[in-house]
């Protein structure tokens, strides 16, 4: 009997660690769309998050995420004024 593959559901803790550690641009980009505000805040605050991701996140609906972006040194001054 063949076993069906179960989709892998990534835990909140695992995503949080990836966001904090900034393991790769592609993972940070993916996490920047996460439904969790905490995950998006970690991406916004990470020094490993490149400018293009921060600029994309600058229109986030959550004020805490936008605040993290505005204090990230990778953010362009123009983005900080939005």
C-alpha positions in Angstrom: 0.0 0.0 0.0 1.4 3.4 -1.0 1.4 6.1 1.5 0.1 9.5 0.5 2.5 12.4 0.9 1.2 14.8 3.5 1.8 18.5 2.8 4.5 19.9 5.0 3.1 22.6 7.2 5.8 24.9 8.5 5.6 25.8 12.2 5.3 29.4 13.4 8.6 28.9 15.3 10.4 27.7 12.3 9.3 30.7 10.2 10.2 33.0 13.0 13.7 31.7 13.1 14.1 31.9 9.4 12.8 35.5 9.4 15.2 36.5 12.3 18.2 34.7 10.7 17.5 36.0 7.2 18.7 32.7 5.7 18.1 33.8 2.1 16.5 36.5 0.0 14.0 34.1 -1.4 12.8 32.9 2.0 12.6 36.5 3.3 10.6 37.4 0.2 8.2 34.5 0.9 7.9 35.4 4.6 7.2 39.0 3.7 3.8 37.8 2.5 3.1 35.7 5.7 -0.3 36.1 7.3 1.4 36.5 10.7 2.2 40.0 11.8 5.1 38.8 14.0 6.7 37.0 11.0 6.4 40.1 8.8 7.8 42.3 11.7 10.8 40.1 11.9 11.4 40.3 8.2 11.0 44.1 8.4 13.5 44.3 11.2 16.1 41.9 9.8 19.4 43.5 8.7 19.5 40.8 6.1 16.3 41.9 4.4 17.2 43.6 1.1 15.9 47.0 0.1 13.6 45.7 -2.6 11.7 43.5 -0.1 11.5 46.4 2.4 10.1 48.7 -0.3 7.5 46.1 -1.2 6.5 45.8 2.5 6.3 49.6 3.0 2.6 49.5 2.1 1.8 46.8 4.7 -1.5 47.3 6.5 0.1 46.8 9.9 1.7 49.8 11.6 4.3 47.7 13.5 5.6 46.2 10.2 5.9 49.7 8.7 7.6 50.9 11.8 10.2 48.1 11.6 10.8 49.0 8.0 11.4 52.7 8.8 14.1 51.8 11.4 15.9 49.3 9.2 19.1 50.8 7.9 18.5 49.0 4.5 15.5 51.2 3.8 15.8 54.1 1.4 15.0 57.5 2.8 12.2 57.9 0.2 10.6 54.7 1.4 10.7 56.0 5.0 8.5 59.0 4.1 5.6 56.8 2.9 
